[in-house]
Amino acid sequence: MDRWMMPSFPLYSQWHGDASRPSNPRTASSWLATRPPTAMAKAKLGTSPTCWREPSESIPVDWMGLGAACSSGTWRSFGIPSIPLVALWWVCGCRKANVVLEARQLAMKIFEDYTVSWYWIIIGLVIAMVASLIFIVLLRFLAGIMVWVMIVMVILVLGYGIFHCYLEYAKLKGEEGSDISLADLGFQTDLRVYLHLRQTWLAFMIILSILEVLILLLLIFLRKRILIAIALIREASRAIGHIMTSLLFPLCTFFLLCLCIAYWASTAVFLSTSNEAVYKVFNESACPFAGQTCAPETFNASNVTKQCPDAQCLFAFYGGETSYHRYLIALQFFNLFMFFWLVNFVIALGQVTLAGAFASYYWAFKKPEDIPAFPLFSAFGRALRYHTGSLAFGSLILAIVQVIRVVLEYLDHRLKAAENKVAKFILGCLKCCFWCLEKFLKFLNRNAYIMVAIYGTNFCTSARNAFFLLMRNIIRVAVLDKVTDFLLFLGKLLVVGSVGILAFFFFTHRIKLVQDTAPSLNYYWVPILTVIVGSYLIAHGFFSVYGMCVDTLFLCFCEDLERNDGSPERPYLMSPELSGILLKGTLEPSQSTDSQG
């Protein structure tokens, strides 16, 4: 096979034969740019190319991995004897250009799919919104039945997914090329190729089976606590029923988040495009102006051409040499930090608003007579007027941790080629620690904002009170609150899975009633994934209201137990339905334990 080849530095004839060569191989690129590629040729070679790395290490390189090797920052040159280094650069450039062209073709095909399927994608998202709304309305009146129906439906949906993956896996048996492994295939821009591999469907089947088994095991071990969680969900349904505007509040949060994203993206684009073309003086002979910045428009009339007649003003790089350009990466990080801060502030504002509205429901002595007329708007006004500082401080702490995680990821990307295992281990530990810290801060901030909404205290005081209140009720947190979160997650999974299966059957022309209506696509997974992701965001928006309501009622319940004893002088403010199950399920065991002690 004819291939363009080139040597590594130690074997390069021009390199060893020219006295003007640079002593440092790192500067070889500028030197070779001035050499005529007279030795460039096509050669029939029976050996593999070689990667050379300072000082004298070389390894063979697979021809198919040549482009990836060229992009590495560790390897300086590649090749085999007697062929110029420029030829390999040409090969690498062609391979990279080919990748760019393939990516562009992929993007164009995806864009074409969106242009013919956007209408049906919107219909799928509307179906997801209606399904989420119907599910929540049914929870208001049939909480117990809907929870069990939801559990059964999730198990059935996952079971069908496993069955479908098995059918596809068995159908590909014996077909040519279906037994190729994913590792041997590598990354392909045409993702439809993966669907013709048995290993792909086997992987999907294993993942769904593991998820099915985990859900079944959790349901078996938590079967007694599910009844208590249903009572908490039923009470949350009553609270949302009295504050129906809370279901629309995620739209406000979504709008504010879109503004934050637009501000960050536009600022990042302006910073990225603030660079300018930089030109330098290049000359083959000795010249005092070599390497200095120049302007092509006035270069011929300058003193440089008089002292160095062979000098040229050529493009060097795209960027800048001012202090602004040198610290441009710092400005990008600051922009990212402000983005995290604003996003966390918007999320915190939504959490405090919902917590204030649902807390007004719980602490109302007579429900619903003592609930304020507009609890959601009242809570939103209190949050903006009195609690802006607390929200900003809590968001600031979380934003700092998130920026540190981004910096660690950036360092990890830059140090991928390093061989220091100790540094990699320390960096991995730091990434893990800050990931855990971020999760803990999100949990703490969420409960701190609930205490801010209830008592109006500052962030630090609210965080401390919420933390110790949860620690005093750690068993209830694990048993009630987290079981309820698990059930709400199953609800989101049911909505997303149902809409995703419907989209799959529609876009793959498997529904006979609308078989001719479905558009013809290059990649049917494009609208399917869009519908699935959009459905999850919509379902998450509706169920996040439920989640915040449950967390608020649970924290109010724990606070109610500590401040009141159920006597006529200090009666519980929880509803009779809630006290009938929660006190029986959580209070009596602790009292019996105290009496035995």
C-alpha positions in Angstrom: 0.0 0.0 0.0 1.3 3.5 -0.9 1.6 5.7 2.1 3.2 9.1 2.8 6.1 8.5 5.3 8.6 10.5 7.2 11.5 9.8 9.6 11.9 10.4 13.3 14.4 13.1 14.2 17.4 10.8 15.0 17.1 9.1 11.5 16.3 12.2 9.5 19.1 12.7 6.8 18.5 16.4 6.4 18.5 16.9 10.1 21.9 15.3 10.5 23.4 16.7 7.3 22.5 20.4 7.8 24.8 22.4 10.0 22.1 25.0 10.6 19.8 22.6 12.3 18.6 23.6 15.8 20.2 21.9 18.7 16.9 21.4 20.4 14.4 19.0 18.7 11.5 21.0 20.2 12.3 23.9 17.9 12.6 21.6 14.9 9.2 22.6 13.5 10.2 26.2 12.7 13.5 25.0 11.2 11.9 22.3 9.0 9.4 24.9 7.8 12.3 26.6 6.0 13.6 23.4 4.4 12.3 22.4 1.0 10.5 19.0 1.2 12.6 17.5 -1.6 12.7 14.1 0.0 8.9 13.8 0.3 7.8 10.8 -1.7 5.5 7.8 -1.8 7.2 4.6 -0.7 6.1 1.0 -0.4 7.2 0.0 3.0 6.9 -3.2 4.9 7.6 -1.7 8.3 5.4 0.3 10.7 6.0 4.0 11.4 7.9 4.9 14.6 7.1 7.4 17.3 10.1 9.1 18.7 10.1 10.7 22.2 12.9 12.5 23.9 15.6 11.5 24.6 15.8 8.3 22.7 12.7 6.2 23.2 10.7 4.9 20.2 7.7 2.7 19.9 5.8 1.4 16.8 2.6 3.1 15.8 -0.4 1.5 14.1 -1.3 3.3 10.9 -4.9 3.6 11.9 -3.8 5.4 15.1 -1.5 7.8 13.3 -3.8 10.8 13.6 -4.4 10.2 17.3 -0.7 9.9 17.8 -0.1 13.2 16.0 -2.4 15.0 18.4 -0.5 13.9 21.4 1.5 16.5 23.3 4.1 13.9 24.5 5.3 12.5 21.2 7.4 15.0 19.1 7.7 13.2 15.8 6.8 10.1 13.9 8.2 8.2 11.0 10.7 5.8 9.4 14.0 6.5 7.8 14.7 8.7 4.7 11.3 10.3 4.3 10.8 14.0 5.4 9.0 14.9 8.6 6.7 17.2 6.7 5.0 14.3 5.0 3.8 13.0 8.3 2.4 16.4 9.2 0.6 16.2 5.9 -0.9 12.8 6.7 -1.9 13.9 10.2 -3.5 17.1 8.7 -5.4 15.0 6.2 -6.7 12.7 8.9 -7.7 15.6 11.1 -9.4 17.2 8.1 -11.2 14.0 7.4 -12.5 13.9 11.0 -13.7 17.5 10.7 -15.5 16.7 7.5 -17.1 13.6 9.0 -18.2 15.6 12.0 -19.6 18.3 9.8 -21.6 15.8 7.7 -22.9 14.3 11.0 -24.0 17.7 12.2 -25.7 18.5 8.9 -27.6 15.2 9.0 -28.6 15.8 12.6 -29.8 19.3 11.6 -31.8 17.8 8.7 -33.4 15.4 11.1 -34.4 18.2 13.4 -35.9 20.2 10.5 -38.3 17.4 9.6 -39.1 16.1 13.1 -39.2 19.2 15.3 -43.0 19.2 15.1 -43.3 15.7 16.4 -40.6 16.4 19.1 -42.8 19.2 20.4 -45.8 16.9 20.4 -43.8 14.4 22.4 -42.7 17.0 25.0 -46.3 18.2 25.3 -47.4 14.5 25.9 -44.7 14.3 28.6 -46.0 17.5 30.2 -49.6 16.3 30.1 -48.6 12.9 31.5 -46.7 14.5 34.4 -49.6 16.9 35.2 -52.1 14.0 35.1 -49.9 11.9 37.3 -49.6 14.6 39.9 -53.4 15.3 39.8 -54.1 11.6 40.3 -51.6 11.6 43.2 -53.8 14.3 44.8 -56.8 12.0 45.0 -55.4 8.5 44.6 -52.0 8.7 46.2 -51.9 5.1 47.5 -53.2 3.5 44.4 -51.0 5.6 42.1 -47.9 4.8 44.0 -48.4 1.1 43.6 -49.5 1.5 40.0 -46.3 3.5 39.4 -44.2 0.8 41.0 -45.8 -2.0 38.9 -45.6 0.1 35.7 -41.9 0.9 36.2 -41.1 -2.8 36.7 -43.1 -3.6 33.5 -41.4 -0.9 31.5 -38.0 -2.1 32.5 -39.0 -5.7 31.9 -40.1 -4.8 28.3 -36.9 -3.0 27.7 -34.9 -6.1 28.7 -37.2 -8.3 26.5 -36.7 -6.0 23.5 -32.9 -5.9 23.9 -32.9 -9.7 24.0 -35.0 -9.9 20.8 -32.6 -7.5 19.0 -29.6 -9.5 20.4 -31.1 -12.8 19.1 -32.1 -11.4 15.8 -28.5 -10.3 15.0 -27.2 -13.8 15.6 -25.4 -15.1 12.5 -25.4 -11.8 10.6 -22.2 -10.7 9.1 -20.2 -8.2 11.2 -22.6 -8.4 14.2 -20.0 -10.1 16.4 -17.5 -7.3 16.2 -16.7 -6.0 19.7 -17.1 -2.3 20.6 -13.5 -2.0 21.5 -12.4 -3.2 18.1 -14.9 -1.0 16.3 -13.9 2.2 18.1 -15.7 5.5 17.8 -17.9 5.9 14.7 -19.7 9.1 13.7 -22.5 7.0 12.2 -24.0 5.8 15.5 -26.4 3.5 13.6 -23.4 1.1 13.2 -23.6 0.3 16.9 -27.2 -0.9 16.7 -26.0 -3.6 14.3 -23.7 -5.1 16.9 -24.9 -7.9 19.3 -22.6 -6.5 22.0 -24.5 -3.2 22.0 -27.8 -4.8 22.8 -26.1 -7.1 25.3 -24.8 -4.1 27.1 -28.2 -2.5 27.1 -29.8 -5.7 28.4 -27.3 -6.0 31.2 -27.7 -2.4 32.3 -31.5 -2.6 32.4 -31.4 -6.0 34.2 -29.1 -4.5 36.9 -31.5 -1.6 37.3 -34.5 -3.9 37.5 -32.9 -6.1 40.1 -31.9 -3.1 42.2 -35.4 -1.6 42.2 -36.9 -5.0 43.1 -34.5 -5.4 46.0 -35.2 -1.9 47.3 -38.9 -2.5 47.1 -38.6 -5.8 49.0 -36.5 -4.3 51.8 -38.6 -1.1 52.0 -42.1 -2.6 51.7 -43.1 -1.7 55.3 -41.9 1.9 54.9 -43.6 2.5 51.6 -46.9 2.9 53.4 -45.5 5.6 55.6 -44.0 7.3 52.5 -47.3 7.1 50.8 -48.8 9.1 53.7 -46.2 11.8 53.3 -46.9 11.9 49.6 -50.6 12.1 50.2 -50.1 15.1 52.6 -47.8 16.7 50.0 -50.6 16.2 47.5 -53.0 18.1 49.8 -50.5 20.9 50.2 -50.1 21.2 46.4 -53.8 21.0 46.0 -54.2 24.1 48.1 -51.3 25.9 46.4 -51.8 24.8 42.7 -49.7 27.8 41.5 -46.7 26.0 42.8 -46.9 23.6 39.8 -46.3 26.6 37.5 -43.3 28.0 39.5 -40.7 25.8 37.8 -41.5 27.8 34.6 -40.3 30.9 36.3 -37.1 29.1 37.5 -36.6 27.8 34.0 -36.9 31.3 32.5 -34.4 32.7 34.9 -32.0 29.8 34.3 -32.2 30.5 30.5 -31.3 34.1 31.2 -28.2 33.0 33.2 -27.2 30.6 30.4 -27.6 33.2 27.7 -25.6 35.7 29.7 -22.8 33.2 30.4 -22.7 32.0 26.8 -22.7 35.5 25.2 -19.9 36.6 27.6 -17.8 33.5 26.9 -18.2 34.1 23.1 -17.2 37.7 23.4 -14.1 36.8 25.4 -13.2 34.0 23.0 -13.5 36.2 19.9 -11.6 39.1 21.4 -8.3 37.6 20.1 -6.5 39.1 17.1 -4.1 37.9 14.5 -0.4 38.3 15.6 2.3 38.6 13.0 6.0 38.1 13.7 9.2 38.9 11.8 10.8 35.8 10.2 14.2 35.7 8.6 16.5 32.8 7.6 19.7 34.8 8.4 20.7 36.6 11.6 18.4 39.6 12.1 18.0 41.7 15.3 14.2 42.0 14.6 13.5 38.3 14.3 10.6 37.2 16.5 9.3 40.7 17.1 5.7 41.7 16.4 5.0 43.4 13.1 2.2 44.8 11.1 1.8 43.5 7.5 0.3 46.8 6.2 3.4 48.9 7.2 6.1 46.3 7.2 7.6 47.1 3.8 8.0 50.7 4.7 9.6 50.0 8.1 13.3 49.9 9.1 13.2 46.1 9.4 13.4 45.6 5.6 16.2 48.0 5.3 18.4 46.1 7.9 17.1 42.6 7.0 16.2 42.5 3.3 15.1 38.9 3.5 12.8 39.4 6.5 9.1 38.6 6.1 6.1 39.6 8.3 4.2 36.3 8.6 1.2 35.2 10.6 2.4 33.6 13.9 -0.7 32.8 15.9 -4.2 34.0 16.8 -4.4 35.7 20.2 -2.6 38.7 21.6 0.3 39.9 23.7 -1.3 42.4 25.9 -2.1 41.8 29.6 -5.7 41.3 28.7 -4.9 38.5 26.3 -2.4 36.9 28.7 -5.1 36.7 31.4 -7.9 35.7 29.1 -8.2 32.2 30.6 -8.6 33.8 34.1 -11.5 35.9 32.7 -13.1 32.8 31.3 -12.8 31.1 34.7 -14.3 34.2 36.4 -17.2 34.1 33.9 -17.7 30.5 34.7 -17.7 31.2 38.4 -20.3 33.9 38.0 -22.4 31.5 36.0 -22.3 28.9 38.8 -23.1 31.6 41.3 -26.1 32.9 39.4 -27.5 29.5 38.6 -27.2 28.4 42.3 -28.9 31.6 43.4 -31.8 31.1 41.0 -32.2 27.5 42.2 -32.0 28.7 45.9 -34.6 31.3 45.2 -37.0 28.7 43.9 -36.4 26.4 46.9 -36.9 29.1 49.4 -40.1 30.3 47.7 -41.6 26.8 47.5 -40.5 26.0 51.1 -42.1 29.2 52.4 -45.4 28.4 50.6 -45.6 24.8 51.9 -44.5 25.8 55.4 -47.4 28.2 55.6 -49.7 25.3 54.8 -48.1 23.0 57.5 -48.1 25.6 60.3 -51.7 26.8 59.6 -53.7 25.8 62.7 -56.9 25.3 60.7 -56.4 24.1 57.2 -57.1 25.6 54.7 -58.8 28.6 56.5 -55.5 29.9 58.0 -53.4 29.5 54.8 -52.6 33.0 53.3 -54.5 34.1 50.3 -51.4 34.0 48.0 -48.9 31.8 49.8 -46.5 31.4 46.8 -46.3 35.1 45.9 -46.0 36.0 49.6 -43.1 33.6 50.0 -41.5 34.9 46.8 -41.7 38.5 48.1 -40.3 37.6 51.5 -37.4 35.7 49.8 -36.5 38.8 47.7 -36.9 41.3 50.4 -35.4 39.6 53.5 -33.4 36.6 52.4 -31.3 37.7 49.4 -28.1 37.8 51.4 -28.6 34.3 52.8 -29.3 32.9 49.3 -26.3 34.7 47.8 -24.0 33.4 50.6 -25.2 29.8 50.3 -24.9 30.0 46.5 -21.4 31.4 46.8 -20.1 28.5 48.9 -21.5 26.0 46.4 -20.2 27.9 43.4 -16.6 28.0 44.9 -16.7 24.2 45.2 -18.0 23.8 41.7 -15.3 26.0 40.2 -12.6 24.0 42.1 -14.0 20.9 40.6 -13.7 22.5 37.1 -10.1 23.5 37.8 -9.3 19.9 38.9 -10.9 18.5 35.7 -8.8 21.0 33.7 -5.6 19.9 35.5 -6.5 16.3 34.9 -7.0 16.9 31.2 -3.6 18.7 31.0 -1.8 16.0 32.9 -3.2 13.0 31.0 0.2 12.5 29.3 2.1 12.6 32.6 3.6 9.4 34.0 3.6 10.5 37.6 1.3 8.0 39.2 1.4 9.7 42.6 0.2 13.0 41.1 -2.6 11.2 39.3 -3.6 9.4 42.5 -3.7 12.7 44.5 -5.6 14.4 41.8 -8.2 11.5 41.7 -8.6 11.7 45.5 -9.1 15.5 45.3 -11.8 15.1 42.6 -13.6 12.5 44.6 -13.5 14.6 47.8 -14.8 17.7 46.2 -17.5 15.7 44.4 -18.7 14.4 47.8 -18.4 17.9 49.3 -20.6 19.3 46.5 -23.3 16.7 47.1 -23.2 17.3 50.9 -23.4 21.1 50.4 -26.4 20.7 48.1 -28.2 18.6 50.7 -27.3 21.0 53.5 -28.2 24.1 51.5 -31.6 22.7 50.6 -32.5 22.1 54.2 -31.0 25.4 55.3 -33.2 27.2 52.9 -36.2 25.5 54.4 -35.2 26.7 57.8 -34.7 30.2 56.3 -38.2 30.1 54.9 -39.7 28.9 58.2 -37.9 31.1 60.8 -36.2 33.9 58.7 -32.8 33.3 60.3 -29.6 33.9 58.4 -27.9 31.2 56.4 -25.3 30.0 58.9 -27.8 29.7 61.7 -30.3 28.0 59.5 -27.7 25.5 58.2 -26.6 24.7 61.7 -30.2 24.2 63.0 -31.2 22.1 60.0 -28.1 19.9 60.3 -28.6 19.1 64.0 -32.3 18.7 63.5 -31.6 16.1 60.8 -29.0 14.4 62.9 -31.4 14.1 65.8 -33.9 12.4 63.4 -31.4 10.5 61.2 -33.4 7.3 61.2 -36.5 9.2 60.0 -34.5 10.9 57.3 -33.2 7.6 56.0 -36.6 5.8 56.3 -39.1 8.4 55.4 -37.6 11.2 53.4 -35.3 9.0 51.2 -38.0 6.4 50.6 -40.3 9.2 49.4 -37.5 10.5 47.1 -37.1 7.0 45.7 -40.8 6.8 44.9 -40.8 10.2 43.2 -37.8 9.1 41.2 -39.8 6.1 40.0 -42.5 8.5 38.9 -40.1 10.4 36.8 -38.7 7.2 35.4 -42.2 6.0 34.5 -43.0 9.2 32.6 -39.7 9.3 30.8 -39.8 5.6 30.0 -43.3 5.6 28.7 -42.8 8.7 26.5 -39.4 7.3 25.3 -41.0 4.0 24.3 -43.8 5.8 22.4 -41.2 8.0 20.6 -39.2 4.9 19.7 -42.1 3.1 18.1 -43.3 6.2 16.3 -40.0 7.3 14.8 -39.0 3.8 13.8 -42.4 3.4 11.9 -43.6 0.6 14.1 -47.0 2.1 14.8 -49.2 1.1 11.9 -51.9 3.8 12.4 -49.3 6.6 11.9 -46.7 4.7 9.9 -47.0 7.0 6.9 -47.0 10.1 9.0 -43.7 9.5 10.7 -40.8 11.4 9.0 -37.9 9.7 7.2 -34.8 10.3 9.2 -31.0 9.9 8.8 -30.7 9.0 12.5 -33.9 8.1 14.3 -32.1 8.3 17.6 -31.8 12.1 17.3 -35.5 12.9 17.9 -35.8 10.0 20.3 -33.0 11.2 22.6 -34.3 14.7 22.3 -37.8 13.6 23.5 -36.3 11.5 26.3 -34.0 14.3 27.6 -36.8 16.9 27.3 -39.3 14.6 29.0 -36.9 14.1 31.9 -36.5 17.9 32.3 -40.2 18.4 32.2 -41.0 15.5 34.6 -38.2 16.7 36.9 -39.7 20.2 36.9 -43.1 18.9 38.1 -41.7 16.3 40.5 -39.2 18.8 42.0 -42.2 20.7 43.4 -43.3 17.4 45.0 -39.8 16.8 46.3 -39.5 20.2 47.8 -43.0 19.9 49.4 -42.1 16.5 50.9 -38.8 17.8 52.3 -40.4 20.9 53.7 -43.3 18.9 55.4 -40.8 16.4 56.7 -38.6 19.1 58.3 -41.7 20.8 59.7 -42.8 17.5 61.1 -39.5 16.9 62.9 -39.6 20.5 64.3 -43.3 20.0 65.3 -42.3 16.8 67.3 -39.6 18.7 69.2 -41.6 21.8 70.0 -45.0 20.2 70.8 -46.1 17.2 72.6 -49.7 16.8 71.4 -51.3 18.1 74.6 -54.1 20.6 74.5 -51.6 23.3 75.6 -49.1 22.4 72.9 -51.0 20.5 70.1 -49.3 19.1 67.0 -49.9 21.3 64.0 -49.7 18.4 61.5 -52.9 17.1 60.0 -54.7 14.3 61.7 -54.1 12.0 58.7 -50.4 12.6 58.8 -50.1 12.2 62.6 -52.2 9.0 62.4 -49.4 7.2 60.4 -46.2 9.1 61.1 -46.6 9.1 64.9 -47.6 5.5 64.9 -44.7 4.5 62.5 -41.9 6.6 63.9 -42.7 7.9 67.4 -44.0 4.8 69.1 -40.9 2.7 68.4 -38.7 5.4 70.0 -40.9 5.6 73.0 -40.9 1.9 73.6 -37.1 1.9 73.3 -36.9 4.6 76.0 -39.2 2.7 78.3 -37.1 -0.4 78.0 -34.0 1.5 78.8 
